[in-house]
Structures are given as structure tokens and as C-alpha cells.
Amino acid sequence: MLRRSVDVILKEALRVAPVVLLSGARQVGKSTLGLSLNYEYRVFDDLTQRESALTDGLGYIAGLPKPVVLDEIQKVPSLLEGIKIDADKNRVNGRFLLTGSANILDMKAAKDTLAGRLIEVSMWPFSQKELNHKPAENLVDILFGQGVDGLTPAKIDYSDLLRAILLGGYPEIQKIDSQLGRALWFNSYISTYIERDIRDVGELRDINAFIRFFNILAPRSCGLLNKAELAKDARLNEATASNYLSMLEMIYQLGLLPPISSNLSKRFIKSPKLYMTDSGVYSHLLGIQDTQELHESTYKGNVFETFVYAELLKHLSYANIRASLCHYRTSDQKEIDFILERGEQLIAIEVKSTQQIKKEAFKHISDLQEKSKQKVLGIVLYAGQNLLSFSENGFPRYAVPLSVFF
């Protein structure tokens, strides 16, 4: 079994808190990680377990052997009250590990947040570091700790890069060696797991309307969120579109990237950007099935950017250093895909799908560096092989291969 970057974080959380919530999308490996512990295990996909928990939550919790893993906790959010009572009576750390494919703390049916008793740990699909047996390597820690000097691009060719982006990070998809098999898996994931989880987290009266909405989101990954336009195209009212967006965030299928909050200028666009959270699911929704189609696609740049967004999410979640992620866009069309921010340090990241880079690629990063009072490290991620300096006038700028994620 491949080691997961989250493993160290999870074990430390269990050491210091009575209740830990391990949350993430379906099929990312939460149950596998829970089963690897020497804990009692209960799963609420089991109808009998679920009915008992819903009928007598306090009695159900009281009768469980401890410590215990409670899997698919989003199916019985009312159980949090019994867990809180038990945790207060028996203040023993690591007593409960809850896992769920929806963020139960945001669900209306969850009456208690277990504040002061619970640590939430996010788990994502495989990162490329995990797939390449380097789970302890974290780019956020490296960049803020050592800068680009700490980066080591992996030796992978362009076709392997395209294939990794096309597959995304879900564990099961890594095992499927045929194009048809992968298409069938992605279809099943969307129709089975995503639909099921949406029903768990909220009222869904029209599944066809939701699927239509989900499919028209795909071309909009990497773009600014415009709810009114999205609702119009999906033939929905804006309130319903907002509800669908919130539910998709809760089940970890999309993310909204906020704009930079710095006071550099009043001309910042204040809308968030919308991203799918896995480049494999995203490519499938776009109808891209092989590396040649990806190379030739008009959406190639967006797929690469979605891949980088997903990888950055994973590294941010598992980093020792706390940093935030946002985007930069001004009313006069200056934009930078990603800004990593930690205190007075900014790392500005542009993503290019090309194998060669010119100085022009740094123009918006250069503008930010010249205006900002904060220290700004400028990086253009690209599909080439070499880490190259484009630094000028004391401003650090580097072309960095996307293979640093591997």
C-alpha cells in the first residue's frame, strides 16, 4: 500500500484530540486508512448500523467498543451529539475517528460541531508525490523554507506528464490500463458516488437538473464564478445554482479560490475562481480521453491549471507551514493564476502548458513584484525539463518544470 502524506497528520491528531474527522471525497482512501488502525470499525453504508444509530444515538455510541472508526458519518450527522456526550464523560484522546465523504460540520442536520473536542483532517486523492513514493516531500514547506533552491524536478517526459494529468489522483483509476475502462469508471463515479453524496448532504428534488448543472461546470473550471450566468445556462434559478455549488464544495468536487485580500490596489476583481478538484474527472467531463486529445485540446491550458490547483490543495493540506492560496486579477486584465501567501511572503505562480518559456510569461508577475511591498517570488510552471532563472533587477523569477510535483 502506498504511504499517504496525511498519515502522520492523522496519527498526531488522534494523539491530541478525543475526536478526529477525516473528510474527503469518496474513493480517496479514507476507509483504507481507517482500517489500517487497530480500531473497532463501523460503517454506515450498513443499513442495520445506520438504523440503530438513527433510532438511539446515545445508546448506540455508549455500546460501541472504543477506540472506534465510524465510517460514512455524513449519513448519521445527528450522532455527533452522542459523540460529544461520550467525549465529555471519557476525555481520552483518539477515542473516535470519524470519516466522511462530505463535510459533516457544514450539514444542517449536524446539531453539534464538537468545538474544542474535534480536529478536522482533510484527505485528497493521491498527489503525484504519493504516487512516486515521496509522501514526505511538500512543495509548500520547501518553497517557503528554501525557495526554488530546494526544488528537484523529476525526470519524466512530456507524454508521462500528460498521462498523469489525464488520470488525476483517484486511487482506483491508477489501476485501470484501458481507455474504455477509465471512461466507465469515471462515468460510474459521477453517477453513483457524486449523486449519492449530494443526496446525503441536502435535498435534491431533480437529479437531472443537478447532472446538467454539474456537466456545464466543466468548461468553466479556472474561470471567475458568475452565478447568474451559470444559473441561466443550466436553466435554474440563482438560489438553486448556489445550493448546488455549496453541495459540490461539501463533497470535495469543486473549490472556490478567493481573490487576493492585499491592499495593493482597489482595482482587484473580487470574484472567486471556480476549480474542479481533480484533473482526471475534469478531463473526462470535457470528453478528453487520451494524451493526444489532451495535447490538441483547446482546454489544454485549463486542464493543466486544474491539475496544479489540485496538487497545491494537497500540499497546502499536508504542509507543516500554514499558508493560504488565492488568485490575482485586476480590472485592467492583469492576472496571476495562484498566489501562495504566508505573512509578508508571497509566491506568485503562473501555469503554462507549453514546453518552452519566454520572458513575456512573467509580465504580470513582474508588475506585482514592482508594486508590492511584500517579498514576491515569481514562478512560471511549465511543461519543460529545466529549472531556469529569469531574475532581473533584484526580483526573483524562475521557470519551474511541472515535474517538481512528481
CORNORBEL-V906211 format. One record per residue. N is the residue number from 1. RES is the residue in one letter. OMEGA is omega in whole degrees, 0 to 359 (none if undefined). D_CENTER is the distance of its C-alpha to the mean C-alpha in Angstrom with 1 decimal. Layout:
# CORNORBEL-V906211
n=N res=RES omega=OMEGA d_center=D_CENTER
n=N res=RES omega=OMEGA d_center=D_CENTER
This chain:
# CORNORBEL-V906211
n=1 res=M omega=178 d_center=21.6
n=2 res=L omega=177 d_center=19.1
n=3 res=R omega=181 d_center=18.4
n=4 res=R omega=179 d_center=14.9
n=5 res=S omega=184 d_center=13.8
n=6 res=V omega=187 d_center=13.1
n=7 res=D omega=181 d_center=16.7
n=8 res=V omega=180 d_center=18.5
n=9 res=I omega=181 d_center=16.5
n=10 res=L omega=182 d_center=17.0
n=11 res=K omega=177 d_center=20.7
n=12 res=E omega=178 d_center=21.3
n=13 res=A omega=179 d_center=19.9
n=14 res=L omega=180 d_center=22.2
n=15 res=R omega=189 d_center=25.0
n=16 res=V omega=181 d_center=24.9
n=17 res=A omega=179 d_center=24.0
n=18 res=P omega=182 d_center=25.7
n=19 res=V omega=177 d_center=22.6
n=20 res=V omega=176 d_center=19.0
n=21 res=L omega=176 d_center=16.2
n=22 res=L omega=186 d_center=13.7
n=23 res=S omega=180 d_center=11.1
n=24 res=G omega=182 d_center=8.4
n=25 res=A omega=174 d_center=8.9
n=26 res=R omega=174 d_center=12.4
n=27 res=Q omega=176 d_center=13.5
n=28 res=V omega=177 d_center=10.9
n=29 res=G omega=182 d_center=14.0
n=30 res=K omega=181 d_center=14.3
n=31 res=S omega=178 d_center=17.9
n=32 res=T omega=179 d_center=18.8
n=33 res=L omega=178 d_center=17.9
n=34 res=G omega=180 d_center=19.8
n=35 res=L omega=180 d_center=22.7
n=36 res=S omega=178 d_center=23.1
n=37 res=L omega=178 d_center=24.2
n=38 res=N omega=184 d_center=27.9
n=39 res=Y omega=165 d_center=27.2
n=40 res=E omega=186 d_center=28.6
n=41 res=Y omega=174 d_center=26.2
n=42 res=R omega=180 d_center=26.1
n=43 res=V omega=185 d_center=24.0
n=44 res=F omega=162 d_center=24.2
n=45 res=D omega=176 d_center=24.1
n=46 res=D omega=186 d_center=27.7
n=47 res=L omega=181 d_center=29.7
n=48 res=T omega=177 d_center=32.3
n=49 res=Q omega=183 d_center=30.0
n=50 res=R omega=181 d_center=28.3
n=51 res=E omega=178 d_center=31.7
n=52 res=S omega=181 d_center=33.1
n=53 res=A omega=180 d_center=30.2
n=54 res=L omega=182 d_center=30.5
n=55 res=T omega=184 d_center=34.3
n=56 res=D omega=185 d_center=34.8
n=57 res=G omega=182 d_center=31.7
n=58 res=L omega=179 d_center=33.7
n=59 res=G omega=179 d_center=35.8
n=60 res=Y omega=181 d_center=32.9
n=61 res=I omega=182 d_center=31.2
n=62 res=A omega=184 d_center=34.6
n=63 res=G omega=182 d_center=35.5
n=64 res=L omega=168 d_center=32.5
n=65 res=P omega=180 d_center=33.0
n=66 res=K omega=358 d_center=30.9
n=67 res=P omega=187 d_center=28.5
n=68 res=V omega=170 d_center=26.5
n=69 res=V omega=175 d_center=23.1
n=70 res=L omega=188 d_center=22.6
n=71 res=D omega=182 d_center=20.2
n=72 res=E omega=184 d_center=18.8
n=73 res=I omega=181 d_center=19.9
n=74 res=Q omega=178 d_center=18.6
n=75 res=K omega=179 d_center=21.8
n=76 res=V omega=184 d_center=24.0
n=77 res=P omega=179 d_center=22.6
n=78 res=S omega=182 d_center=26.3
n=79 res=L omega=181 d_center=26.4
n=80 res=L omega=180 d_center=24.9
n=81 res=E omega=178 d_center=28.4
n=82 res=G omega=178 d_center=30.0
n=83 res=I omega=178 d_center=27.5
n=84 res=K omega=181 d_center=28.2
n=85 res=I omega=180 d_center=31.9
n=86 res=D omega=180 d_center=31.8
n=87 res=A omega=179 d_center=29.7
n=88 res=D omega=178 d_center=32.3
n=89 res=K omega=185 d_center=35.2
n=90 res=N omega=186 d_center=33.9
n=91 res=R omega=179 d_center=32.1
n=92 res=V omega=182 d_center=30.9
n=93 res=N omega=179 d_center=27.6
n=94 res=G omega=185 d_center=25.3
n=95 res=R omega=181 d_center=27.1
n=96 res=F omega=166 d_center=24.2
n=97 res=L omega=178 d_center=20.9
n=98 res=L omega=174 d_center=19.1
n=99 res=T omega=181 d_center=16.3
n=100 res=G omega=179 d_center=14.8
n=101 res=S omega=171 d_center=12.6
n=102 res=A omega=180 d_center=12.7
n=103 res=N omega=185 d_center=12.7
n=104 res=I omega=183 d_center=16.5
n=105 res=L omega=178 d_center=17.2
n=106 res=D omega=184 d_center=16.7
n=107 res=M omega=182 d_center=18.9
n=108 res=K omega=184 d_center=22.5
n=109 res=A omega=179 d_center=24.1
n=110 res=A omega=187 d_center=22.8
n=111 res=K omega=183 d_center=25.9
n=112 res=D omega=182 d_center=25.1
n=113 res=T omega=181 d_center=22.2
n=114 res=L omega=181 d_center=23.8
n=115 res=A omega=181 d_center=23.8
n=116 res=G omega=182 d_center=25.1
n=117 res=R omega=190 d_center=24.7
n=118 res=L omega=169 d_center=21.0
n=119 res=I omega=178 d_center=18.1
n=120 res=E omega=178 d_center=14.6
n=121 res=V omega=179 d_center=12.3
n=122 res=S omega=177 d_center=8.7
n=123 res=M omega=183 d_center=8.2
n=124 res=W omega=170 d_center=5.8
n=125 res=P omega=180 d_center=8.0
n=126 res=F omega=165 d_center=10.4
n=127 res=S omega=177 d_center=10.1
n=128 res=Q omega=176 d_center=13.3
n=129 res=K omega=178 d_center=14.9
n=130 res=E omega=181 d_center=14.7
n=131 res=L omega=179 d_center=16.2
n=132 res=N omega=172 d_center=18.8
n=133 res=H omega=178 d_center=19.8
n=134 res=K omega=187 d_center=18.7
n=135 res=P omega=182 d_center=16.3
n=136 res=A omega=180 d_center=18.0
n=137 res=E omega=182 d_center=17.5
n=138 res=N omega=185 d_center=15.1
n=139 res=L omega=179 d_center=15.2
n=140 res=V omega=177 d_center=14.7
n=141 res=D omega=182 d_center=17.6
n=142 res=I omega=185 d_center=19.6
n=143 res=L omega=180 d_center=19.4
n=144 res=F omega=181 d_center=20.4
n=145 res=G omega=186 d_center=22.8
n=146 res=Q omega=185 d_center=24.5
n=147 res=G omega=183 d_center=23.4
n=148 res=V omega=178 d_center=23.6
n=149 res=D omega=180 d_center=26.4
n=150 res=G omega=184 d_center=24.0
n=151 res=L omega=177 d_center=22.1
n=152 res=T omega=178 d_center=23.3
n=153 res=P omega=177 d_center=22.5
n=154 res=A omega=179 d_center=22.6
n=155 res=K omega=176 d_center=25.4
n=156 res=I omega=180 d_center=23.9
n=157 res=D omega=187 d_center=25.5
n=158 res=Y omega=181 d_center=24.2
n=159 res=S omega=177 d_center=24.3
n=160 res=D omega=176 d_center=22.2
n=161 res=L omega=179 d_center=19.5
n=162 res=L omega=182 d_center=19.7
n=163 res=R omega=180 d_center=19.6
n=164 res=A omega=179 d_center=16.4
n=165 res=I omega=181 d_center=14.6
n=166 res=L omega=181 d_center=16.3
n=167 res=L omega=187 d_center=15.3
n=168 res=G omega=190 d_center=11.6
n=169 res=G omega=183 d_center=10.4
n=170 res=Y omega=185 d_center=11.7
n=171 res=P omega=185 d_center=14.6
n=172 res=E omega=183 d_center=17.2
n=173 res=I omega=179 d_center=17.0
n=174 res=Q omega=184 d_center=17.9
n=175 res=K omega=187 d_center=21.2
n=176 res=I omega=188 d_center=22.3
n=177 res=D omega=179 d_center=24.7
n=178 res=S omega=179 d_center=25.8
n=179 res=Q omega=179 d_center=24.6
n=180 res=L omega=180 d_center=25.9
n=181 res=G omega=180 d_center=24.3
n=182 res=R omega=178 d_center=20.8
n=183 res=A omega=179 d_center=21.6
n=184 res=L omega=180 d_center=22.9
n=185 res=W omega=180 d_center=19.9
n=186 res=F omega=177 d_center=17.4
n=187 res=N omega=181 d_center=20.1
n=188 res=S omega=180 d_center=20.4
n=189 res=Y omega=181 d_center=16.7
n=190 res=I omega=186 d_center=16.7
n=191 res=S omega=183 d_center=20.1
n=192 res=T omega=189 d_center=20.0
n=193 res=Y omega=183 d_center=16.8
n=194 res=I omega=178 d_center=15.2
n=195 res=E omega=181 d_center=18.7
n=196 res=R omega=181 d_center=19.4
n=197 res=D omega=177 d_center=16.5
n=198 res=I omega=179 d_center=17.3
n=199 res=R omega=179 d_center=20.8
n=200 res=D omega=189 d_center=19.9
n=201 res=V omega=181 d_center=18.3
n=202 res=G omega=178 d_center=20.9
n=203 res=E omega=180 d_center=24.0
n=204 res=L omega=186 d_center=23.6
n=205 res=R omega=184 d_center=27.1
n=206 res=D omega=183 d_center=26.6
n=207 res=I omega=180 d_center=24.3
n=208 res=N omega=177 d_center=25.5
n=209 res=A omega=179 d_center=24.7
n=210 res=F omega=180 d_center=21.1
n=211 res=I omega=177 d_center=20.7
n=212 res=R omega=179 d_center=22.5
n=213 res=F omega=182 d_center=20.1
n=214 res=F omega=182 d_center=17.0
n=215 res=N omega=180 d_center=18.8
n=216 res=I omega=174 d_center=19.8
n=217 res=L omega=189 d_center=16.3
n=218 res=A omega=180 d_center=15.7
n=219 res=P omega=183 d_center=18.2
n=220 res=R omega=176 d_center=16.8
n=221 res=S omega=182 d_center=13.4
n=222 res=C omega=181 d_center=13.8
n=223 res=G omega=176 d_center=16.7
n=224 res=L omega=180 d_center=17.7
n=225 res=L omega=174 d_center=17.4
n=226 res=N omega=186 d_center=20.9
n=227 res=K omega=182 d_center=21.1
n=228 res=A omega=179 d_center=24.8
n=229 res=E omega=179 d_center=24.6
n=230 res=L omega=179 d_center=21.8
n=231 res=A omega=180 d_center=24.0
n=232 res=K omega=182 d_center=27.0
n=233 res=D omega=181 d_center=25.7
n=234 res=A omega=181 d_center=24.5
n=235 res=R omega=179 d_center=27.9
n=236 res=L omega=170 d_center=26.5
n=237 res=N omega=187 d_center=27.3
n=238 res=E omega=179 d_center=24.9
n=239 res=A omega=179 d_center=24.6
n=240 res=T omega=178 d_center=23.4
n=241 res=A omega=178 d_center=20.9
n=242 res=S omega=179 d_center=19.5
n=243 res=N omega=178 d_center=19.4
n=244 res=Y omega=178 d_center=17.6
n=245 res=L omega=180 d_center=14.9
n=246 res=S omega=181 d_center=14.6
n=247 res=M omega=178 d_center=14.6
n=248 res=L omega=173 d_center=11.9
n=249 res=E omega=182 d_center=9.6
n=250 res=M omega=179 d_center=11.2
n=251 res=I omega=169 d_center=10.3
n=252 res=Y omega=179 d_center=6.6
n=253 res=Q omega=175 d_center=7.8
n=254 res=L omega=178 d_center=7.6
n=255 res=G omega=175 d_center=7.0
n=256 res=L omega=184 d_center=10.3
n=257 res=L omega=184 d_center=10.9
n=258 res=P omega=174 d_center=14.2
n=259 res=P omega=178 d_center=17.3
n=260 res=I omega=183 d_center=18.8
n=261 res=S omega=182 d_center=21.0
n=262 res=S omega=178 d_center=23.7
n=263 res=N omega=180 d_center=27.3
n=264 res=L omega=185 d_center=27.9
n=265 res=S omega=175 d_center=28.9
n=266 res=K omega=185 d_center=29.4
n=267 res=R omega=179 d_center=28.5
n=268 res=F omega=169 d_center=24.8
n=269 res=I omega=187 d_center=23.1
n=270 res=K omega=180 d_center=21.5
n=271 res=S omega=173 d_center=19.3
n=272 res=P omega=172 d_center=15.5
n=273 res=K omega=182 d_center=13.9
n=274 res=L omega=179 d_center=12.0
n=275 res=Y omega=162 d_center=9.3
n=276 res=M omega=186 d_center=8.4
n=277 res=T omega=177 d_center=5.0
n=278 res=D omega=183 d_center=7.4
n=279 res=S omega=177 d_center=10.6
n=280 res=G omega=176 d_center=12.8
n=281 res=V omega=181 d_center=12.5
n=282 res=Y omega=179 d_center=12.8
n=283 res=S omega=179 d_center=15.9
n=284 res=H omega=180 d_center=17.3
n=285 res=L omega=177 d_center=17.4
n=286 res=L omega=181 d_center=19.1
n=287 res=G omega=179 d_center=21.6
n=288 res=I omega=189 d_center=21.0
n=289 res=Q omega=180 d_center=22.2
n=290 res=D omega=187 d_center=23.3
n=291 res=T omega=178 d_center=23.1
n=292 res=Q omega=177 d_center=26.2
n=293 res=E omega=177 d_center=24.8
n=294 res=L omega=180 d_center=21.7
n=295 res=H omega=185 d_center=24.0
n=296 res=E omega=187 d_center=26.2
n=297 res=S omega=173 d_center=23.7
n=298 res=T omega=179 d_center=24.0
n=299 res=Y omega=184 d_center=20.2
n=300 res=K omega=180 d_center=19.8
n=301 res=G omega=179 d_center=18.8
n=302 res=N omega=179 d_center=16.1
n=303 res=V omega=177 d_center=14.7
n=304 res=F omega=181 d_center=14.9
n=305 res=E omega=177 d_center=13.2
n=306 res=T omega=176 d_center=10.2
n=307 res=F omega=181 d_center=10.2
n=308 res=V omega=177 d_center=10.4
n=309 res=Y omega=181 d_center=7.7
n=310 res=A omega=179 d_center=5.2
n=311 res=E omega=179 d_center=7.6
n=312 res=L omega=176 d_center=8.0
n=313 res=L omega=182 d_center=4.8
n=314 res=K omega=182 d_center=6.1
n=315 res=H omega=176 d_center=9.5
n=316 res=L omega=181 d_center=9.4
n=317 res=S omega=187 d_center=8.5
n=318 res=Y omega=184 d_center=11.3
n=319 res=A omega=171 d_center=13.7
n=320 res=N omega=178 d_center=17.1
n=321 res=I omega=178 d_center=17.4
n=322 res=R omega=179 d_center=15.9
n=323 res=A omega=179 d_center=14.8
n=324 res=S omega=182 d_center=13.3
n=325 res=L omega=178 d_center=11.7
n=326 res=C omega=176 d_center=13.6
n=327 res=H omega=184 d_center=15.6
n=328 res=Y omega=175 d_center=19.4
n=329 res=R omega=180 d_center=21.7
n=330 res=T omega=181 d_center=25.3
n=331 res=S omega=177 d_center=27.8
n=332 res=D omega=168 d_center=29.7
n=333 res=Q omega=170 d_center=26.8
n=334 res=K omega=183 d_center=25.7
n=335 res=E omega=176 d_center=22.0
n=336 res=I omega=188 d_center=19.5
n=337 res=D omega=185 d_center=16.0
n=338 res=F omega=171 d_center=14.3
n=339 res=I omega=169 d_center=16.0
n=340 res=L omega=185 d_center=15.1
n=341 res=E omega=175 d_center=17.5
n=342 res=R omega=182 d_center=19.2
n=343 res=G omega=180 d_center=22.6
n=344 res=E omega=181 d_center=24.9
n=345 res=Q omega=174 d_center=22.8
n=346 res=L omega=171 d_center=20.8
n=347 res=I omega=181 d_center=19.2
n=348 res=A omega=187 d_center=19.3
n=349 res=I omega=171 d_center=17.4
n=350 res=E omega=181 d_center=18.6
n=351 res=V omega=176 d_center=17.5
n=352 res=K omega=180 d_center=20.4
n=353 res=S omega=181 d_center=20.7
n=354 res=T omega=180 d_center=24.3
n=355 res=Q omega=176 d_center=25.9
n=356 res=Q omega=183 d_center=28.1
n=357 res=I omega=173 d_center=27.7
n=358 res=K omega=180 d_center=30.3
n=359 res=K omega=182 d_center=30.8
n=360 res=E omega=182 d_center=30.1
n=361 res=A omega=183 d_center=26.4
n=362 res=F omega=191 d_center=26.4
n=363 res=K omega=181 d_center=28.4
n=364 res=H omega=173 d_center=25.9
n=365 res=I omega=179 d_center=24.7
n=366 res=S omega=179 d_center=28.5
n=367 res=D omega=178 d_center=29.1
n=368 res=L omega=180 d_center=26.5
n=369 res=Q omega=182 d_center=28.0
n=370 res=E omega=182 d_center=31.4
n=371 res=K omega=190 d_center=30.7
n=372 res=S omega=172 d_center=28.5
n=373 res=K omega=177 d_center=30.2
n=374 res=Q omega=175 d_center=27.2
n=375 res=K omega=183 d_center=26.8
n=376 res=V omega=172 d_center=24.5
n=377 res=L omega=182 d_center=23.5
n=378 res=G omega=181 d_center=23.1
n=379 res=I omega=168 d_center=21.1
n=380 res=V omega=176 d_center=21.1
n=381 res=L omega=183 d_center=19.0
n=382 res=Y omega=188 d_center=21.0
n=383 res=A omega=179 d_center=21.9
n=384 res=G omega=188 d_center=25.0
n=385 res=Q omega=192 d_center=26.1
n=386 res=N omega=173 d_center=27.4
n=387 res=L omega=188 d_center=26.2
n=388 res=L omega=179 d_center=28.7
n=389 res=S omega=170 d_center=29.7
n=390 res=F omega=183 d_center=30.4
n=391 res=S omega=184 d_center=31.2
n=392 res=E omega=176 d_center=34.0
n=393 res=N omega=178 d_center=36.0
n=394 res=G omega=179 d_center=34.2
n=395 res=F omega=182 d_center=30.8
n=396 res=P omega=179 d_center=28.4
n=397 res=R omega=184 d_center=26.7
n=398 res=Y omega=167 d_center=25.5
n=399 res=A omega=188 d_center=24.5
n=400 res=V omega=179 d_center=22.0
n=401 res=P omega=176 d_center=21.3
n=402 res=L omega=180 d_center=17.9
n=403 res=S omega=174 d_center=19.1
n=404 res=V omega=177 d_center=18.3
n=405 res=F omega=189 d_center=14.9
n=406 res=F omega=none d_center=17.0
